[in-house]
Amino acid sequence: MGKAGRDWTQIYAIYGIDDWQTPIFLLIHAILFSILSILFLLYFNPICSLFELFFPGGSGGGVARFAAGFTGSVTALSAVCLFFAAANIFYSSVILRWDMAQRMVSSVNDWSTVKHALDLGCGRGILLNAVALQLKKAGSSGRVVGLDPTRMKKVSTLSTLRTAGIEGVQEYVTCREGDPRTLPFGDNSFDVVVSAAFVHTVGKEFGQKSAAAAAERMRVLGEVVRVLKPSGVGVVWDLVHVPEYVQRLHELNMDDIRVSERVTAFMVSSHIVTFRKPSQHFLGHGEVRLDWRCHNIC
């Protein structure tokens, strides 16, 4: 357990998939479209006769045959696309998420000095346990806190802790619920903050492309910076909105901002963004210092 080169069936057996309804939905429709395309192929002439009812007077039935052939081709192409989409979502949810977790933890040079880490949007714990495994491997006495928002939570805390137990890192892991826009931790609490395919989901109730959703995402990013210790490292793998994050990190005066190559995940582009909080951090434009009452991170 805990090795990077792991068979995908092992990963799936431990972690499952957060959103199994979507690939199942796509798979069912792919099968239906496949059946329709086969019916078009087997019964092409009768179908052409049916199309002639809608395209009478065509040149020897040529229009009807073209319409039937075109419809059958679109049906077959739709089936292929739906199969591909279902496979991509399954791959992104299990195999790619594991692979990206390994890349993310490798972005931190020395885990032996890490005492407190935070996984924002920990879900079933793939990245959470990858961080814990690094702490264990480095001989660190640190812990990693996995936080999931209550209103968006799909996986129980017990399920997440169960996967940590299977990986043999339960003593390194703590889970709790909270709002990512107002993290229940004090300033300068964590040496490392990581987040995988989560930040883009914040504010989606306002519409992904709305200004309100963008503002919510920027609040989350500001919170990540706030809870990072000076010289702490942030590693965020996310979808679609990475250029916004990079711009905001520049506004917050972060150092060593780096963006990975493009990786297709869940049918869209994604990138890993790494950055370091300066040893002396000054408030950036639009950043407000608030009084936080909860300082216990364990």
C-alpha positions as CSV (number, residue, x, y, z in Angstrom):
1,M,0.0,0.0,0.0
2,G,1.0,3.6,-0.6
3,K,3.2,3.0,-3.6
4,A,2.9,5.5,-6.5
5,G,2.9,2.8,-9.1
6,R,-0.4,1.2,-8.2
7,D,-2.9,-0.7,-10.3
8,W,-6.0,1.3,-11.0
9,T,-8.2,-1.5,-9.7
10,Q,-6.5,-1.2,-6.3
11,I,-7.2,2.6,-6.3
12,Y,-10.8,2.1,-7.3
13,A,-11.3,-0.6,-4.6
14,I,-10.0,1.7,-1.9
15,Y,-11.5,5.1,-3.0
16,G,-14.3,4.3,-5.3
17,I,-15.6,7.3,-7.3
18,D,-17.2,10.5,-5.9
19,D,-19.8,11.0,-8.6
20,W,-20.7,7.6,-10.1
21,Q,-24.1,8.9,-11.4
22,T,-22.6,10.9,-14.2
23,P,-20.5,8.2,-15.9
24,I,-23.4,5.7,-15.5
25,F,-25.8,8.2,-17.1
26,L,-23.4,8.7,-20.0
27,L,-22.9,5.0,-20.4
28,I,-26.6,4.2,-20.5
29,H,-27.1,6.8,-23.2
30,A,-24.1,5.6,-25.1
31,I,-25.6,2.1,-25.2
32,L,-28.9,3.4,-26.3
33,F,-27.3,5.4,-29.2
34,S,-25.3,2.3,-30.1
35,I,-28.4,0.2,-30.4
36,L,-30.1,2.9,-32.5
37,S,-27.1,3.1,-34.8
38,I,-27.1,-0.7,-35.2
39,L,-30.8,-0.6,-36.0
40,F,-30.1,2.0,-38.7
41,L,-27.5,-0.3,-40.2
42,L,-29.7,-3.4,-40.1
43,Y,-32.9,-1.8,-41.3
44,F,-31.6,0.9,-43.5
45,N,-34.0,0.4,-46.4
46,P,-37.2,0.3,-44.3
47,I,-36.0,3.4,-42.4
48,C,-35.4,5.1,-45.8
49,S,-39.0,4.3,-46.7
50,L,-40.1,5.9,-43.5
51,F,-38.1,9.0,-44.2
52,E,-39.7,9.3,-47.6
53,L,-42.9,10.1,-45.7
54,F,-41.2,13.3,-44.5
55,F,-39.3,14.0,-47.7
56,P,-41.8,13.2,-50.5
57,G,-40.9,14.0,-54.1
58,G,-37.2,13.6,-53.7
59,S,-35.0,12.6,-56.6
60,G,-35.6,8.9,-56.6
61,G,-35.7,8.8,-52.9
62,G,-32.2,10.3,-52.7
63,V,-33.1,13.0,-50.2
64,A,-34.7,10.4,-47.9
65,R,-31.7,8.1,-48.2
66,F,-29.3,11.0,-47.4
67,A,-31.4,12.0,-44.4
68,A,-31.5,8.5,-43.1
69,G,-27.8,8.0,-43.6
70,F,-27.0,11.3,-42.0
71,T,-29.1,10.5,-39.0
72,G,-27.6,7.1,-38.6
73,S,-24.1,8.5,-38.8
74,V,-24.8,11.2,-36.2
75,T,-26.3,8.5,-33.9
76,A,-23.2,6.4,-34.2
77,L,-20.9,9.3,-33.6
78,S,-22.9,10.4,-30.6
79,A,-22.5,6.9,-29.1
80,V,-18.7,7.1,-29.6
81,C,-18.6,10.5,-27.9
82,L,-20.7,9.4,-25.0
83,F,-18.6,6.3,-24.5
84,F,-15.5,8.5,-24.6
85,A,-17.0,11.0,-22.1
86,A,-18.0,8.3,-19.6
87,A,-14.5,6.7,-19.8
88,N,-12.8,10.1,-19.4
89,I,-14.8,11.0,-16.3
90,F,-14.1,7.6,-14.8
91,Y,-10.4,8.0,-15.6
92,S,-10.3,11.5,-14.2
93,S,-12.1,10.5,-11.0
94,V,-9.9,7.6,-10.1
95,I,-6.7,7.0,-12.1
96,L,-5.9,10.6,-13.0
97,R,-6.8,12.0,-9.6
98,W,-4.3,9.5,-8.1
99,D,-1.6,10.4,-10.6
100,M,-2.2,14.2,-10.0
101,A,-2.0,13.6,-6.2
102,Q,1.5,12.1,-6.7
103,R,2.6,15.1,-8.8
104,M,1.2,17.5,-6.2
105,V,3.0,16.0,-3.3
106,S,6.2,15.9,-5.3
107,S,6.0,19.7,-5.6
108,V,6.9,20.0,-1.9
109,N,10.7,19.6,-1.6
110,D,11.0,18.5,2.1
111,W,8.1,16.9,3.9
112,S,10.2,16.2,7.0
113,T,9.9,19.8,8.1
114,V,6.1,19.9,7.6
115,K,4.2,19.9,10.9
116,H,0.7,21.0,9.7
117,A,-0.8,20.5,6.3
118,L,-4.3,21.1,4.9
119,D,-6.2,19.3,2.1
120,L,-9.0,21.6,1.0
121,G,-11.9,19.6,-0.4
122,C,-10.5,16.2,0.6
123,G,-13.4,14.1,-0.6
124,R,-12.6,10.4,-0.3
125,G,-9.0,11.2,0.6
126,I,-6.8,10.3,-2.4
127,L,-4.7,13.5,-2.0
128,L,-5.2,13.6,1.8
129,N,-3.7,10.1,2.1
130,A,-0.9,10.9,-0.4
131,V,0.1,13.8,1.9
132,A,-0.1,11.6,4.9
133,L,2.1,8.9,3.2
134,Q,4.7,11.6,2.5
135,L,4.7,12.6,6.1
136,K,5.1,9.0,7.2
137,K,7.8,8.3,4.6
138,A,9.7,11.4,5.7
139,G,9.5,10.5,9.4
140,S,7.6,13.7,10.2
141,S,5.5,14.0,13.3
142,G,3.2,16.3,11.4
143,R,-0.5,15.8,10.6
144,V,-2.7,16.7,7.7
145,V,-6.2,18.0,8.1
146,G,-8.8,17.2,5.4
147,L,-11.6,19.7,5.2
148,D,-14.8,19.3,3.2
149,P,-17.6,21.9,3.1
150,T,-20.8,20.8,4.9
151,R,-23.2,21.9,2.2
152,M,-21.3,20.3,-0.6
153,K,-20.2,17.1,1.2
154,K,-20.8,13.9,-0.7
155,V,-18.6,11.6,1.4
156,S,-18.9,11.0,5.1
157,T,-15.9,11.6,7.4
158,L,-16.0,8.0,8.5
159,S,-15.5,6.9,4.8
160,T,-12.5,9.2,4.4
161,L,-11.0,8.0,7.7
162,R,-11.6,4.4,6.6
163,T,-9.4,4.9,3.5
164,A,-6.7,6.4,5.7
165,G,-6.9,3.3,7.8
166,I,-6.5,1.1,4.7
167,E,-3.5,3.1,3.6
168,G,-2.0,2.8,7.1
169,V,-1.8,6.5,7.8
170,Q,-4.8,7.1,10.1
171,E,-2.5,8.5,12.8
172,Y,-1.5,11.3,10.5
173,V,-5.0,12.3,9.4
174,T,-7.7,14.5,10.8
175,C,-11.0,15.3,9.1
176,R,-13.5,18.1,9.7
177,E,-16.2,20.1,8.0
178,G,-16.1,23.8,7.3
179,D,-16.7,26.6,4.8
180,P,-13.8,27.0,2.4
181,R,-14.6,30.7,2.0
182,T,-14.1,31.3,5.8
183,L,-11.7,28.6,6.9
184,P,-12.0,27.7,10.6
185,F,-8.3,28.1,11.2
186,G,-6.1,30.9,12.5
187,D,-3.7,32.9,10.4
188,N,-0.4,31.2,9.5
189,S,-1.5,27.8,10.6
190,F,-0.2,25.4,7.9
191,D,3.2,24.7,6.3
192,V,1.5,23.3,3.2
193,V,-2.0,23.7,1.7
194,V,-3.1,21.5,-1.1
195,S,-6.4,21.2,-3.1
196,A,-7.4,18.9,-5.9
197,A,-10.2,19.7,-8.4
198,F,-12.2,21.5,-5.8
199,V,-11.9,25.3,-5.9
200,H,-13.8,25.5,-9.2
201,T,-16.9,24.0,-7.5
202,V,-17.2,26.9,-5.0
203,G,-19.9,29.4,-6.0
204,K,-21.2,27.2,-8.8
205,E,-24.8,27.9,-7.5
206,F,-24.3,31.4,-9.0
207,G,-23.3,30.0,-12.4
208,Q,-19.7,29.1,-13.3
209,K,-19.1,32.1,-15.5
210,S,-20.8,34.7,-13.2
211,A,-18.9,37.4,-11.4
212,A,-20.4,36.2,-8.1
213,A,-18.9,32.7,-8.6
214,A,-15.5,34.2,-9.5
215,A,-15.6,36.3,-6.3
216,E,-16.3,33.2,-4.2
217,R,-13.4,31.4,-5.8
218,M,-11.1,34.3,-5.1
219,R,-12.3,34.3,-1.5
220,V,-11.2,30.7,-1.2
221,L,-7.8,31.5,-2.7
222,G,-7.4,34.4,-0.2
223,E,-8.2,32.0,2.6
224,V,-5.6,29.6,1.4
225,V,-3.0,32.3,1.5
226,R,-4.2,33.5,5.0
227,V,-3.8,30.2,6.7
228,L,-0.4,29.4,5.1
229,K,2.6,30.1,7.3
230,P,5.3,32.5,6.0
231,S,7.4,30.5,3.5
232,G,4.6,27.9,3.3
233,V,3.7,26.2,0.0
234,G,0.4,26.1,-1.7
235,V,-0.4,23.5,-4.4
236,V,-3.7,23.7,-6.3
237,W,-4.8,21.4,-9.1
238,D,-8.0,22.8,-10.6
239,L,-10.1,23.1,-13.7
240,V,-10.8,25.9,-16.2
241,H,-10.2,28.9,-13.9
242,V,-6.5,28.6,-13.3
243,P,-5.6,31.9,-15.1
244,E,-7.8,33.7,-12.5
245,Y,-5.9,32.0,-9.7
246,V,-2.6,33.0,-11.1
247,Q,-3.7,36.6,-11.4
248,R,-5.0,36.7,-7.8
249,L,-1.8,35.1,-6.5
250,H,0.2,37.8,-8.1
251,E,-2.1,40.4,-6.5
252,L,-1.5,38.7,-3.1
253,N,2.2,39.0,-3.7
254,M,3.0,35.3,-3.7
255,D,6.4,34.1,-4.7
256,D,7.5,31.3,-7.0
257,I,4.2,31.0,-8.8
258,R,4.4,28.1,-11.3
259,V,1.8,26.5,-13.6
260,S,2.2,23.0,-14.9
261,E,1.5,21.8,-18.4
262,R,-2.1,21.3,-19.5
263,V,-3.8,18.1,-18.4
264,T,-7.2,17.1,-19.7
265,A,-9.5,16.2,-16.8
266,F,-13.3,15.7,-16.8
267,M,-13.3,16.8,-20.5
268,V,-11.7,20.2,-19.8
269,S,-8.2,21.6,-19.3
270,S,-6.6,21.6,-15.9
271,H,-3.3,22.7,-14.4
272,I,-1.3,22.5,-11.2
273,V,-0.5,25.8,-9.6
274,T,2.3,26.0,-7.0
275,F,3.3,29.0,-5.0
276,R,5.1,30.1,-1.9
277,K,4.0,32.6,0.7
278,P,6.7,35.2,1.3
279,S,8.5,35.0,4.7
280,Q,7.1,38.5,5.4
281,H,3.6,38.7,3.9
282,F,1.9,42.1,3.4
283,L,-1.8,42.5,2.6
284,G,-2.5,42.5,-1.1
285,H,-5.0,44.7,-2.9
286,G,-8.5,43.8,-1.8
287,E,-7.4,41.5,1.1
288,V,-9.1,42.2,4.4
289,R,-7.8,41.1,7.8
290,L,-10.6,39.6,9.9
291,D,-10.8,38.4,13.5
292,W,-10.9,34.6,13.6
293,R,-12.1,33.0,16.8
294,C,-11.3,29.3,16.1
295,H,-7.6,28.5,16.2
296,N,-7.6,24.7,17.0
297,I,-6.7,22.8,13.8
298,C,-6.9,19.3,15.2
